[in-house]
Amino acid sequence: MKELIRTHSLPMLSGSGFDYLMMEQMNALTRSFQDWYDTSGSEAKRRSRGKYWLTFLTLKYTGARLGEVQLINDSTDIDWRSYEFKIRTLKQKSPKNPIRSIPVPPNVTSDIATYLMAFPDERGKVFNVDQGNFRRVFYERAKEAGIPKDLAHPHILRHTRATELLKGGVPVTVVQDILGHSALTTTAIYLRISGQEAKSILRDKGFI
């Protein structure tokens, strides 16, 4: 594990005005979380760790805030056929759309369904995790993955999701809806890229 940490302890691409994880860092963090869950051992520990793993996955793929994920009721807020979450938007005084639908990869809802088959009494409570404990676990997993301390917080997943969606060509207005931003200018911040990234993009597109 120590060798993995050294391999994936990579610098953040800076200059954009916000922090996010590079793909290698995100992969290392995901592996750290999954290994931590897979090696739970006892049933009680697997029950507890499973909720943290599923909260991490949901944060990673929805770009939602931790407080928003904690409000998800897995009995009513997940469309199992369409692989979508209903997220209640926070941090808007008068949101036009207080509830937004966010699609996720099928493996996210599949993992939740598998967890609920193992622990059916957790239905409706999958995302009932203590925020302070989740931040502590996140920091520990990030440290194991070689993530710098200043990036070892749950909100980094929101920045990272927004950045990867925009880099992947998703229209900024769609990303705005996914993140629950009331103003497009807030989402547009993620469009700013570093000089090194700009050079790489221009090279890939054949402009230099």
PyMOL commands that set and color helices and strands:
alter all, ss='L'
color gray80, all
select helices_A, chain A and resi 2-8+23-38+43-62+66-70+106-118+120-122+131-144+149-151+155-167+172-179+184-191+195-204
alter helices_A, ss='H'
color red, helices_A
select strands_A, chain A and resi 78-79+84-88+99-103
alter strands_A, ss='S'
color yellow, strands_A
deselect
rebuild
show_as cartoon
